[in-house]
Amino acid sequence: MIITPSQLKEIQQEFATLKPATVTLDGNRTMTVKQAIFTLAPTLERMKKRGFDTQEIVEKLHEKGIEVKPQTLTKYLTEARRLKESKKSKRQDTPPPPPKREQHSSFITPDIPDDEL
């Protein structure tokens, strides 16, 4: 298949104006329960640290229209935590950029004083 530059330009223009198939009010796309839990994971983890148990969190999520079972919530939070940790470890594995080299002036300083020459 051969694609010409004019075809690419046309595709770019078309894609720039596309809207997702599922759009909710305010123009946001709908999310799966898993995506919602992953997004809320930091908040939900803080709730657990403040003393909420999984069942209480599930009830709060139900009040907001997010239907999830306690076992599923635990599974998703574990996955989100692992994903976060793996991203963090990948960042730590990346070596830091090399230090910037100092630029020295091109002026040459003699090792023998002028009056001794």
Contacts in CASP RR format, 6 or more apart in sequence:
PFRMAT RR
TARGET T0000
AUTHOR 0000-0000-0000
METHOD contacts of the structure
MODEL  1
MIITPSQLKEIQQEFATLKPATVTLDGNRTMTVKQAIFTLAPTLERMKKR
GFDTQEIVEKLHEKGIEVKPQTLTKYLTEARRLKESKKSKRQDTPPPPPK
REQHSSFITPDIPDDEL
20 29 0 8 1.000
22 29 0 8 1.000
22 30 0 8 1.000
23 29 0 8 1.000
23 30 0 8 1.000
24 30 0 8 1.000
31 39 0 8 1.000
33 66 0 8 1.000
33 67 0 8 1.000
33 68 0 8 1.000
33 72 0 8 1.000
33 76 0 8 1.000
34 76 0 8 1.000
36 66 0 8 1.000
37 44 0 8 1.000
37 66 0 8 1.000
37 68 0 8 1.000
37 73 0 8 1.000
37 76 0 8 1.000
37 77 0 8 1.000
37 80 0 8 1.000
38 76 0 8 1.000
38 79 0 8 1.000
38 80 0 8 1.000
38 83 0 8 1.000
41 76 0 8 1.000
41 77 0 8 1.000
41 80 0 8 1.000
41 81 0 8 1.000
41 84 0 8 1.000
44 57 0 8 1.000
44 73 0 8 1.000
44 77 0 8 1.000
45 77 0 8 1.000
45 81 0 8 1.000
47 57 0 8 1.000
47 60 0 8 1.000
48 54 0 8 1.000
48 57 0 8 1.000
52 60 0 8 1.000
54 70 0 8 1.000
54 73 0 8 1.000
54 74 0 8 1.000
55 70 0 8 1.000
57 73 0 8 1.000
58 68 0 8 1.000
58 69 0 8 1.000
58 70 0 8 1.000
58 73 0 8 1.000
61 67 0 8 1.000
61 68 0 8 1.000
61 73 0 8 1.000
62 68 0 8 1.000
68 76 0 8 1.000
110 117 0 8 1.000
END
